[in-house]
Amino acid sequence: MEHERLNIHLISDATGDTLNALARAAVAQFDEPNVMYHRWSLVRTRLQLHRVLEGVQAEPGPVLCSLVDDGLRGELDSACARMGITLLHVLDPVLDMLQAQIGAPVKHKPGRQYVLDADYFRRIDAMHYVISHDDGQAVRGMVEADVVLVGVSRSSKTPTCFYLANRGVKAANVPLVPGIAPPEFLHDAPCPVIGLTIDPKSLIAIRRHRLQLIGQPGFVNRDSGEYVDYVAVEKELLWAKRLCNSEGWPTIDVTRRSIEETAATVLKLMDAWHVRRSRASVPLVPAAQPEEG
């Protein structure tokens, strides 16, 4: 039975990414929901809000809001009450809790999370780094990496690196190709090296899709070759996994993981690597010797 379409309006004074992620995470908990998202971002004036309210009235549905300006919030509250629209200010519980804990008033200034501070420029720097060190490029510059991802072709190394860069992490990636030794740098890298692996069938499906997208201009006869042959792909993945095991590189199976989930696991492994490294660098205190005499 197909459910009637539900309109969800996401009203934000910034990019709306937080609302979008929250709404999708919540809706994902329902089976086959028929949902239409209406995104209203960068709403910072009364004129912009009036245009949003016209859209809400045209296609009524619950409103999720992250506006922080008291004037706009009050006008939105009144308008939704008149239209009989359910409204939820999603930041209020968090702001109330933090205000009680921090003991300082909320600033109510839109877009404060996007100030051009050190974190912002670190993310930009990390993005440039990923571009310069994608797919094994500029090996010498990898000494500056926060993490290096390794894996066979199409194992989601690049998209994971870009996601990490948005978190301010300088992530390089190196393809693992049977018969070609990985860069010497990786054997004793001054940063975590993490392998990405994937189920053979899933990898073949991704590779076939990739070949279709590029029209195979530079992949003559590759569609029927080892690149998408199950036995060859299985051997390729087994070789890569054994290489990672022999080098002591932890691996992540990305078969059923989203890029976000893979990146979260990478960050956990990075933390664990740094903990082990810090413990190893702490000199052992010699046991006290009994006094003679």
Secondary structure, DSSP 8 states (H G I E B T S, - for coil): -----EEEEEE-SS--HHHHHHHHHHHTTSSS--EEEEEE----SHHHHHHHHHHHHHS---EEE----HHHHHHHHHHHHHHT--EEETTHHHHHHHHHHH-S-----TTGGG--SHHHHHHHHHHHHHHHTGGG--GGGGGG-SEEEEESTTSSHHHHHHHHHTTT--EEEEE--TTS---GGGGG-SS-EEEEE--HHHHHHHHHHHHHHHTSTT-TTTTTSTTS-HHHHHHHHHHHHHHHHHHT--EEE-TT--HHHHHHHHHHHHHHHHHHHHHHHS-----------
